Every structure is written in C-alpha cells, then in structure tokens.
Amino acid sequence: MIMTVKVNFCVKNLAKGTEKVKEELEKDPDIEVSEYGCTSFCGICRQYHVAIVNGRPVIADTPNELIEAVYDYIDNELFDES
C-alpha cells in the first residue's frame, strides 16, 4: 500500500527558520508539502520548529533536528500504523 505523506507548515513558523525544512522536504517526491497561514498549533508553533505530518505535529529545537524528526516520524510511526 502506497501512502501519501502530507507535510504542512505555518507561514509564521517558516519565517523563524523552518523554511529550510520546507525546501528540503520539497525535494522528496514522496512528500506533498504545503504552507498555511495557520495550522492551529499556535502554542507549540511559537516555541519550536514545527511540521504537521499527516495531521500530527512533529517538533524540534532546530531546523536540522526537524528534518530528522519528520523522517523518523514517517519511517517509525506512519508506516508502523499501516
């Protein structure tokens, strides 16, 4: 079964450095990347770098850690649920 992975970003979070993560994930043909004015995770969005992966927030302290956390989440959580 092929699963579409959707990763969404809040534009305000992108402005604080998460843009690097978005650009990196856009290179991956198996991931659909979008940005929104708000993802409704304002509390964590203010404090961390955040990506919403298939509706669930993935957070990290730095953009590089977020890239790793997104791929870890995809590999270990999404495909374990299938």
C-alpha positions as CSV (number, residue, x, y, z in Angstrom):
1,M,0.0,0.0,0.0
2,I,1.3,3.4,-1.0
3,M,0.7,6.2,1.5
4,T,0.7,9.8,0.6
5,V,2.7,11.8,3.2
6,K,1.5,15.4,3.6
7,V,3.6,17.9,5.4
8,N,2.1,21.3,6.3
9,F,3.8,24.4,7.7
10,C,2.6,27.6,9.3
11,V,3.9,30.7,7.5
12,K,4.9,32.3,10.8
13,N,6.9,29.2,11.7
14,L,8.6,29.2,8.3
15,A,9.7,32.8,8.9
16,K,11.5,31.8,12.1
17,G,13.8,29.4,10.2
18,T,11.7,26.4,9.3
19,E,11.8,27.4,5.6
20,K,15.0,25.4,5.3
21,V,13.0,22.3,6.3
22,K,10.2,23.0,3.8
23,E,12.8,23.4,1.0
24,E,14.5,20.2,1.9
25,L,11.2,18.2,2.1
26,E,10.1,19.6,-1.3
27,K,13.0,17.7,-2.9
28,D,11.4,14.4,-1.8
29,P,9.0,13.2,-4.5
30,D,7.1,11.1,-1.9
31,I,6.1,14.1,0.2
32,E,3.4,16.7,-0.6
33,V,4.4,20.0,1.1
34,S,2.0,22.9,1.7
35,E,2.0,26.1,3.8
36,Y,-0.9,27.7,5.5
37,G,-1.5,31.0,7.4
38,C,-2.1,28.9,10.5
39,T,-2.1,25.2,11.3
40,S,-3.9,25.6,14.6
41,F,-0.9,24.6,16.7
42,C,-0.1,28.1,17.9
43,G,1.3,27.1,21.3
44,I,4.0,24.8,20.0
45,C,4.5,26.8,16.9
46,R,5.6,29.8,18.9
47,Q,8.2,27.7,20.8
48,Y,9.5,25.2,18.3
49,H,10.2,24.4,14.7
50,V,7.1,22.5,13.7
51,A,5.9,20.4,10.7
52,I,2.4,18.9,10.6
53,V,2.8,15.4,9.2
54,N,-0.5,13.9,8.1
55,G,-2.3,16.0,10.7
56,R,0.1,15.4,13.6
57,P,2.6,17.9,14.8
58,V,6.3,17.0,14.8
59,I,8.5,19.4,16.7
60,A,12.2,20.1,17.2
61,D,14.5,22.8,18.6
62,T,16.4,23.4,15.3
63,P,15.6,23.1,11.6
64,N,18.1,20.3,11.1
65,E,16.6,18.4,14.0
66,L,13.1,18.9,12.5
67,I,14.2,17.4,9.2
68,E,15.4,14.3,11.0
69,A,12.3,14.2,13.2
70,V,10.0,14.3,10.2
71,Y,11.7,11.4,8.5
72,D,11.9,9.5,11.8
73,Y,8.1,10.0,12.3
74,I,7.4,8.9,8.7
75,D,9.5,5.8,9.0
76,N,8.7,4.7,12.5
77,E,5.1,6.0,13.1
78,L,3.3,6.3,9.8
79,F,4.4,3.1,8.3
80,D,4.0,1.2,11.6
81,E,0.3,2.2,11.6
82,S,-0.3,0.8,8.1
